[in-house]
Amino acid sequence: MARTMAVVGGGVIGLSVARRAALDGWTVRLHAATERGASWVAGGMLAPHSEGWPGEEHLLQIGLESLRLWHSGFLEGLPPDVVTARESLVVAVDRADVADLRTVAEWLAGQGHPVELTTAARDVEPLLAQGIRHGFRATTELAVDNRRVVDALAEHCRRLGVCWAPAVSELAEVDDADTVVIANGIDAPKLVPGLPVRPVKGEVLRLRWRKGCMPVPQRVIRARVHGRPVYLVPRADGVVVGATQYEHGRDTAPVVTGVRDLLDDACTIMPALGEYELAETAAGLRPMSPDGVPIVERVDARTLVAAGHGRNGFLLAPWTAERIAAELEVSVGAK
């Protein structure tokens, strides 16, 4: 008899877990909310090097492992054009930003990771503002169109026989499944009381290219502008700009200050963006764990949790799916 699984959560983590389980022969039911969550607002960067910071060595390692999975098979079954960039360029604006950039580059180089430093960043990306010289390249990093990935994963799941069901508010609603995987982001603590996952707000802008404007950049551009992090992520029709980060409960309304800072910082890095259309402002709630490392573990004999991915949900989706699959394999083998 086929093993049955209920996956609670229809974002990139839940879909990735459901797809892997279906490929492994499970009969899978996905419980998804009707409203869009954090996965719909994300930038879609797969960037363990350029996201890294000293003291976050464990997160760097699992990020690199997951990036290898993106390169080695996770994209199978998805349209090839979900990938929108194949390199990241990290740049600095002022002296303090240059110091931060060097801190990260030296930390990465000290662990043996290839870091290509440059003092001619505009030779790499000519659309950068004059005066921006210092940077480093992360040539193995990717960016994906987050919305296309979510839709493509859902379609692949359907082709594999995964069925959809409404969201659940308590575990008793899925007591007919052999295994339950809780992957519903900031709502996971409702099903696992005491789970240390909290919402962290992040605003993201979408700028649309217009006829006569300078072209969309070919790589992800990341920077600190007077200490504020900002990223520019290419899309087929423009650029995603993000992201603010602060704790404000479950408020998802974009605010003027956050939008203004993102626009100012984006145009400081790439002035040509000032001619693009401001197509969308949005805010999502990242599910953060206390140390930034996702919580992917067994809760009891029947229940597993995959939550707390913070700003790295897309990057760590393959790693999470593999981690859940490995745990289920161990438990089946032990029976």
DACORRA-V95953 format. One record per residue. N is the residue number from 0. RES is the residue in three letters. D_LAST is the distance of its C-alpha to the last C-alpha in Angstrom with 2 decimals. Layout:
BEGIN
n,res,d_last
N,RES,D_LAST
N,RES,D_LAST
END
This chain:
BEGIN
n,res,d_last
0,MET,15.31
1,ALA,15.55
2,ARG,13.51
3,THR,16.09
4,MET,17.15
5,ALA,20.18
6,VAL,21.95
7,VAL,24.70
8,GLY,27.58
9,GLY,29.72
10,GLY,31.04
11,VAL,30.34
12,ILE,27.06
13,GLY,25.64
14,LEU,26.97
15,SER,25.58
16,VAL,22.03
17,ALA,22.45
18,ARG,23.95
19,ARG,21.30
20,ALA,18.52
21,ALA,20.80
22,LEU,21.37
23,ASP,17.66
24,GLY,17.65
25,TRP,16.77
26,THR,19.20
27,VAL,20.79
28,ARG,23.30
29,LEU,25.40
30,HIS,27.22
31,ALA,30.38
32,ALA,33.54
33,THR,36.84
34,GLU,38.58
35,ARG,38.18
36,GLY,36.56
37,ALA,36.78
38,SER,35.65
39,TRP,38.84
40,VAL,41.08
41,ALA,39.60
42,GLY,41.56
43,GLY,38.84
44,MET,39.39
45,LEU,36.84
46,ALA,38.61
47,PRO,36.83
48,HIS,39.97
49,SER,42.54
50,GLU,40.40
51,GLY,39.83
52,TRP,41.52
53,PRO,41.70
54,GLY,39.12
55,GLU,36.50
56,GLU,35.16
57,HIS,31.45
58,LEU,32.17
59,LEU,34.23
60,GLN,31.50
61,ILE,28.86
62,GLY,31.74
63,LEU,32.69
64,GLU,29.16
65,SER,29.07
66,LEU,32.59
67,ARG,31.57
68,LEU,28.93
69,TRP,31.74
70,HIS,33.85
71,SER,31.31
72,GLY,29.76
73,PHE,29.26
74,LEU,32.65
75,GLU,31.76
76,GLY,32.31
77,LEU,34.67
78,PRO,38.48
79,PRO,39.87
80,ASP,42.42
81,VAL,39.93
82,VAL,40.67
83,THR,43.98
84,ALA,44.53
85,ARG,43.43
86,GLU,44.85
87,SER,45.55
88,LEU,48.81
89,VAL,48.98
90,VAL,52.56
91,ALA,54.60
92,VAL,57.64
93,ASP,59.36
94,ARG,59.43
95,ALA,56.74
96,ASP,54.47
97,VAL,55.26
98,ALA,54.24
99,ASP,50.85
100,LEU,50.36
101,ARG,51.20
102,THR,48.81
103,VAL,45.89
104,ALA,47.14
105,GLU,47.61
106,TRP,44.19
107,LEU,42.59
108,ALA,44.84
109,GLY,44.06
110,GLN,40.39
111,GLY,41.43
112,HIS,41.04
113,PRO,43.82
114,VAL,46.25
115,GLU,49.42
116,LEU,52.04
117,THR,55.16
118,THR,58.44
119,ALA,59.34
120,ALA,56.72
121,ARG,59.15
122,ASP,59.27
123,VAL,55.55
124,GLU,55.84
125,PRO,59.52
126,LEU,59.02
127,LEU,58.38
128,ALA,61.16
129,GLN,63.94
130,GLY,63.47
131,ILE,59.69
132,ARG,59.39
133,HIS,56.45
134,GLY,52.91
135,PHE,49.95
136,ARG,48.01
137,ALA,44.24
138,THR,44.26
139,THR,40.53
140,GLU,40.01
141,LEU,39.84
142,ALA,40.65
143,VAL,39.42
144,ASP,40.85
145,ASN,38.39
146,ARG,39.32
147,ARG,39.17
148,VAL,35.71
149,VAL,34.42
150,ASP,36.07
151,ALA,34.91
152,LEU,31.24
153,ALA,31.54
154,GLU,33.20
155,HIS,30.61
156,CYS,27.85
157,ARG,29.92
158,ARG,30.35
159,LEU,26.58
160,GLY,26.34
161,VAL,25.45
162,CYS,27.22
163,TRP,29.06
164,ALA,29.23
165,PRO,31.24
166,ALA,30.35
167,VAL,28.72
168,SER,30.04
169,GLU,27.16
170,LEU,23.40
171,ALA,24.04
172,GLU,25.47
173,VAL,22.14
174,ASP,20.06
175,ASP,19.57
176,ALA,17.27
177,ASP,13.47
178,THR,14.12
179,VAL,17.48
180,VAL,19.15
181,ILE,22.41
182,ALA,24.94
183,ASN,28.24
184,GLY,30.20
185,ILE,32.60
186,ASP,31.24
187,ALA,27.74
188,PRO,28.94
189,LYS,29.77
190,LEU,26.10
191,VAL,24.94
192,PRO,27.88
193,GLY,28.94
194,LEU,27.54
195,PRO,30.38
196,VAL,31.36
197,ARG,35.03
198,PRO,37.26
199,VAL,39.73
200,LYS,42.44
201,GLY,43.50
202,GLU,46.41
203,VAL,46.58
204,LEU,49.57
205,ARG,49.94
206,LEU,53.19
207,ARG,54.30
208,TRP,56.50
209,ARG,59.93
210,LYS,62.44
211,GLY,64.61
212,CYS,62.09
213,MET,60.85
214,PRO,57.69
215,VAL,54.11
216,PRO,52.89
217,GLN,50.75
218,ARG,48.29
219,VAL,46.75
220,ILE,49.28
221,ARG,48.15
222,ALA,50.61
223,ARG,51.57
224,VAL,54.81
225,HIS,56.35
226,GLY,52.91
227,ARG,51.35
228,PRO,48.58
229,VAL,49.09
230,TYR,47.57
231,LEU,48.95
232,VAL,46.49
233,PRO,47.93
234,ARG,47.35
235,ALA,48.97
236,ASP,51.53
237,GLY,51.92
238,VAL,50.24
239,VAL,47.71
240,VAL,48.91
241,GLY,46.81
242,ALA,45.86
243,THR,46.86
244,GLN,44.43
245,TYR,44.99
246,GLU,43.50
247,HIS,45.08
248,GLY,42.54
249,ARG,41.66
250,ASP,45.04
251,THR,44.86
252,ALA,48.62
253,PRO,50.04
254,VAL,52.90
255,VAL,56.16
256,THR,55.68
257,GLY,52.34
258,VAL,53.61
259,ARG,56.88
260,ASP,55.27
261,LEU,52.98
262,LEU,55.96
263,ASP,58.19
264,ASP,55.67
265,ALA,54.79
266,CYS,58.51
267,THR,59.15
268,ILE,56.72
269,MET,57.78
270,PRO,61.06
271,ALA,60.99
272,LEU,58.26
273,GLY,61.01
274,GLU,62.13
275,TYR,58.78
276,GLU,58.08
277,LEU,56.07
278,ALA,53.81
279,GLU,51.17
280,THR,50.36
281,ALA,46.97
282,ALA,44.78
283,GLY,41.02
284,LEU,38.77
285,ARG,36.48
286,PRO,33.35
287,MET,33.89
288,SER,31.78
289,PRO,33.73
290,ASP,33.55
291,GLY,33.40
292,VAL,29.90
293,PRO,27.48
294,ILE,24.68
295,VAL,21.47
296,GLU,18.52
297,ARG,15.82
298,VAL,17.55
299,ASP,14.81
300,ALA,11.28
301,ARG,12.87
302,THR,15.90
303,LEU,17.05
304,VAL,20.70
305,ALA,22.90
306,ALA,26.43
307,GLY,29.43
308,HIS,30.40
309,GLY,34.08
310,ARG,36.45
311,ASN,33.88
312,GLY,31.82
313,PHE,32.89
314,LEU,32.66
315,LEU,29.12
316,ALA,27.69
317,PRO,26.28
318,TRP,24.84
319,THR,23.18
320,ALA,21.67
321,GLU,20.32
322,ARG,19.00
323,ILE,17.10
324,ALA,15.78
325,ALA,14.68
326,GLU,12.88
327,LEU,11.00
328,GLU,10.24
329,VAL,8.94
330,SER,6.66
331,VAL,5.44
332,GLY,5.50
333,ALA,3.79
334,LYS,0.00
END
